[in-house]
Amino acid sequence: PRFKVDGGSRGENLALQNIQARLRMVVAFMLAQLLLWVRGQEGFLLVLGSANVDEGLRGYLTKYDCSSADINPIGGISKTDIRAFLQWGAVHLS
């Protein structure tokens, strides 16, 4: 399969993008499990997701990507509200 910019079809392009999103979560969960082991500590770490409410409502998400994280702190916030907060924070929290 090839990305669309390399001459691939829409289906190939979508499949490759979905693989990238899923691999990010696999790597995130692997690192969360191994980090404490590397440090010689017991316990577990949670994986944070970055999906927002707009993605969920529109169905614009990849199964088993950031929508499958342990915690999704911005999962109930729209992109518009996130941008507004970040702009406010840049001014007032600097």
VEXTORDREN-734155 format. One line per 3 residues: for each residue y, x, z of N, C-alpha, C, O, CB. Coordinates in steps of 0.001 Angstrom, whole numbers. Glycine has a CB too. Layout:
! VEXTORDREN-734155
Y:X:Z:Y:X:Z:Y:X:Z:Y:X:Z:Y:X:Z ~ ...
END
This chain:
! VEXTORDREN-734155
-1201:825:0:0:0:0:1263:868:0:1286:1979:528:0:-938:1215 ~ 2303:313:-611:3576:1036:-689:4714:118:-251:4636:-1104:-381:3827:1566:-2131 ~ 5765:733:269:6972:-27:575:7603:-492:-732:7376:95:-1790:7979:824:1409
8390:-1544:-641:9015:-2118:-1832:9882:-1091:-2554:9906:-1056:-3784:9855:-3338:-1453 ~ 10590:-261:-1803:11453:753:-2429:10650:1790:-3203:11193:2490:-4058:12297:1450:-1370 ~ 9362:1889:-2906:8485:2826:-3611:7643:2131:-4671:6674:2702:-5172:7579:3539:-2625
8014:884:-5016:7305:165:-6061:6245:-803:-5572:5521:-1384:-6380:6682:1129:-6963 ~ 6141:-985:-4264:5150:-1901:-3724:5587:-3351:-3831:6757:-3649:-4075:4863:-1561:-2289 ~ 4639:-4235:-3646:4931:-5672:-3703:5526:-6139:-2379:5569:-5390:-1403:3651:-6482:-4032
5986:-7392:-2363:6532:-7972:-1136:5471:-7997:-38:5768:-7720:1124:7063:-9396:-1399 ~ 4232:-8330:-410:3138:-8361:562:2831:-6994:1147:2616:-6857:2351:1898:-8918:-80 ~ 2814:-5983:285:2581:-4612:767:3695:-4190:1723:3441:-3613:2781:2492:-3620:-423
4919:-4485:1331:6078:-4123:2125:6009:-4763:3509:6221:-4093:4519:7362:-4537:1409 ~ 5712:-6053:3552:5629:-6771:4821:4496:-6228:5685:4665:-6057:6892:5430:-8269:4573 ~ 3357:-5960:5086:2219:-5419:5845:2561:-4069:6471:2215:-3814:7624:988:-5277:4936
3231:-3212:5724:3601:-1898:6247:4648:-2015:7354:4595:-1271:8333:4129:-1007:5118 ~ 5595:-2937:7209:6587:-3141:8268:5921:-3663:9541:6267:-3234:10641:7682:-4121:7801 ~ 4971:-4583:9396:4271:-5119:10562:3448:-4039:11257:3355:-4021:12484:3369:-6284:10152
2853:-3145:10482:2096:-2046:11086:3020:-1174:11914:2655:-762:13015:1391:-1202:10004 ~ 4205:-886:11409:5153:-63:12152:5508:-722:13491:5513:-63:14531:6427:174:11316 ~ 5801:-2015:13456:6173:-2727:14680:5016:-2734:15680:5228:-2535:16876:6599:-4170:14353
3810:-2958:15198:2653:-2993:16100:2338:-1608:16654:1972:-1481:17822:1426:-3552:15372 ~ 2475:-586:15845:2212:767:16331:3192:1171:17418:2819:1877:18354:2276:1762:15185 ~ 4441:733:17308:5416:1029:18364:4925:488:19702:5046:1166:20723:6798:428:18019
4366:-738:19709:3886:-1319:20960:2634:-613:21448:2483:-393:22650:3611:-2806:20786 ~ 1742:-256:20551:534:476:20958:935:1788:21630:407:2137:22686:-393:750:19732 ~ 1863:2507:21019:2324:3775:21583:3046:3537:22915:2862:4306:23859:3256:4502:20586
3853:2497:22999:4564:2198:24253:3580:1907:25378:3748:2417:26486:5515:1001:24066 ~ 2553:1096:25115:1557:800:26142:749:2046:26497:419:2248:27666:621:-320:25670 ~ 428:2875:25522:-304:4100:25803:512:5022:26703:-7:5566:27678:-669:4816:24499
1794:5194:26373:2654:6066:27183:2833:5509:28589:2863:6267:29559:4024:6241:26513 ~ 2953:4173:28707:3088:3561:30027:1849:3816:30878:1963:3993:32091:3335:2056:29895 ~ 689:3836:30273:-538:4086:31020:-734:5565:31345:-1279:5901:32397:-1727:3574:30240
-299:6445:30457:-544:7865:30646:533:8597:31438:259:9658:31999:-692:8507:29330 ~ 1734:8066:31496:2827:8788:32136:2540:9093:33600:2746:10221:34047:4105:7994:32023 ~ 2070:8108:34347:1768:8353:35759:585:9301:35912:570:10123:36828:1477:7034:36480
-397:9201:35039:-1551:10108:35069:-1094:11550:34871:-1561:12457:35561:-2582:9718:33982 ~ -184:11754:33929:336:13101:33664:1047:13645:34896:982:14840:35183:1298:13090:32455 ~ 1720:12766:35616:2453:13173:36825:1564:13220:38064:2029:13565:39150:3611:12224:37072
292:12874:37905:-627:12879:39030:-367:11753:40017:-664:11886:41204:-549:14189:39738 ~ 181:10655:39540:509:9525:40401:-396:8344:40095:-956:8236:39004:1979:9126:40234 ~ -530:7463:41072:-1295:6230:40909:-356:5099:40514:862:5216:40652:-2062:5874:42210
-920:4019:40027:-128:2834:39724:-88:2534:38245:-942:2980:37478:1269:2998:40242 ~ 924:1768:37854:1076:1398:36458:2555:1166:36161:3352:936:37069:239:138:36123 ~ 2899:1227:34915:4263:965:34463:4247:-249:33552:3248:-519:32885:4867:2201:33732
5343:-973:33523:5481:-2126:32643:6202:-1705:31365:7052:-815:31383:6242:-3276:33351 ~ 5857:-2347:30276:6495:-2081:28992:7552:-3149:28756:7269:-4344:28829:5451:-2057:27830 ~ 8780:-2705:28471:9875:-3627:28196:9915:-3978:26723:9691:-3121:25867:11212:-3028:28635
10198:-5227:26428:10346:-5678:25049:11810:-5856:24702:12670:-5861:25583:9586:-6984:24823 ~ 12089:-6001:23424:13471:-6145:22985:13679:-7346:22067:14689:-7425:21368:13912:-4891:22281 ~ 12739:-8270:22065:12917:-9474:21238:13945:-10386:21903:14018:-10456:23130:11557:-10230:21034
14732:-11079:21094:15711:-12003:21645:15323:-13433:21271:14399:-13656:20489:17136:-11666:21136 ~ 16042:-14389:21839:15680:-15789:21660:15789:-16216:20186:15010:-17056:19735:16573:-16675:22533 ~ 16728:-15659:19445:16885:-16020:18033:15632:-15699:17235:15223:-16482:16378:18085:-15295:17428
15019:-14552:17511:13807:-14171:16792:12684:-15160:17070:11964:-15562:16156:13372:-12752:17181 ~ 12536:-15549:18322:11486:-16494:18678:11699:-17874:18085:10755:-18496:17599:11387:-16603:20163 ~ 12940:-18361:18122:13237:-19694:17603:13081:-19767:16092:12681:-20798:15553:14642:-20104:17990
13395:-18678:15415:13291:-18665:13952:11900:-18256:13478:11586:-18351:12291:14329:-17723:13365 ~ 11074:-17802:14414:9753:-17336:14017:9794:-15969:13366:8856:-15572:12675:9120:-18321:13080 ~ 10890:-15246:13589:11053:-13929:12992:10543:-12877:13971:11319:-12179:14625:12538:-13666:12614
9241:-12784:14052:8638:-11776:14899:7273:-11421:14340:6677:-12167:13563:8530:-12265:16359 ~ 6810:-10282:14753:5494:-9834:14342:4563:-9993:15527:4869:-9525:16624:5521:-8363:13833 ~ 3437:-10644:15320:2472:-10807:16402:2045:-9430:16902:1733:-8541:16109:1239:-11633:15931
2035:-9265:18202:1668:-8020:18879:2718:-6922:18713:2392:-5740:18826:339:-7528:18356 ~ 3972:-7292:18448:5022:-6272:18459:5765:-6409:19775:5141:-6682:20801:5999:-6419:17229 ~ 7077:-6229:19777:7829:-6280:21027:7734:-7639:21718:8091:-7762:22889:9277:-5947:20765
7260:-8648:21010:7075:-9952:21631:5887:-9954:22589:5702:-10921:23328:6884:-11017:20563 ~ 5087:-8907:22594:3928:-8858:23478:4117:-7875:24630:3137:-7434:25232:2693:-8486:22689 ~ 5355:-7530:24940:5639:-6615:26041:5365:-7302:27384:5215:-8521:27459:7107:-6122:25972
5305:-6493:28427:5099:-7033:29768:6308:-7826:30249:6165:-8893:30845:4797:-5908:30745 ~ 7483:-7301:29987:8734:-7933:30404:9689:-7917:29214:9776:-6922:28493:9363:-7200:31649 ~ 10395:-9007:29013:11368:-9071:27930:12707:-9519:28515:13004:-10713:28539:10893:-10042:26794
13520:-8559:28990:14753:-8908:29703:15775:-9687:28876:16574:-10433:29441:15393:-7666:30204 ~ 15768:-9532:27569:16736:-10265:26748:16067:-11385:25963:16646:-11898:25005:17446:-9314:25788 ~ 14874:-11764:26349:14104:-12764:25622:14732:-14138:25562:14434:-14908:24649:12780:-12882:26223
15597:-14468:26514:16233:-15780:26527:17695:-15743:26133:18426:-16707:26362:16103:-16389:27878 ~ 18131:-14633:25541:19545:-14460:25189:19670:-14340:23673:18858:-13677:23027:20152:-13203:25895 ~ 20682:-14979:23114:20881:-14914:21663:21548:-13594:21268:22181:-12935:22092:21734:-16107:21180
21395:-13224:20002:22027:-12005:19497:23542:-12061:19649:24179:-11056:19966:21658:-11784:18030 ~ 24111:-13232:19421:25561:-13396:19546:26015:-13097:20966:27001:-12389:21174:25982:-14819:19146 ~ 25293:-13638:21944:25650:-13395:23343:25430:-11938:23733:26214:-11380:24500:24840:-14305:24260
24377:-11320:23217:24119:-9907:23512:25249:-9050:22965:25752:-8166:23658:22764:-9456:22916 ~ 25651:-9306:21723:26755:-8534:21130:28047:-8728:21909:28774:-7765:22155:26966:-8938:19666 ~ 28340:-9965:22299:29564:-10240:23065:29544:-9491:24399:30553:-8917:24807:29722:-11761:23308
28393:-9499:25077:28286:-8793:26346:28456:-7288:26157:29147:-6640:26943:26943:-9091:27006 ~ 27837:-6733:25127:27963:-5299:24879:29405:-4906:24564:29878:-3860:25008:27049:-4881:23733 ~ 30100:-5744:23798:31512:-5466:23512:32339:-5551:24792:33213:-4715:25022:32061:-6454:22453
32067:-6557:25627:32768:-6680:26912:32466:-5459:27782:33374:-4872:28371:32352:-7991:27649 ~ 31197:-5081:27858:30808:-3952:28685:31426:-2639:28237:31760:-1795:29068:29325:-3824:28691 ~ 31584:-2457:26916:32199:-1243:26403:33628:-1095:26887:34114:19:27084:32162:-1234:24892
34296:-2220:27078:35686:-2202:27533:35771:-2135:29058:36538:-1344:29606:36429:-3441:27021 ~ 34989:-2959:29734:35157:-3124:31179:34243:-2267:32036:34486:-2150:33237:34942:-4534:31531 ~ 33211:-1667:31479:32273:-897:32291:32308:590:31949:31432:1339:32381:30865:-1434:32109
33280:1017:31201:33363:2429:30797:33827:3310:31937:33951:4523:31768:34305:2590:29613
END
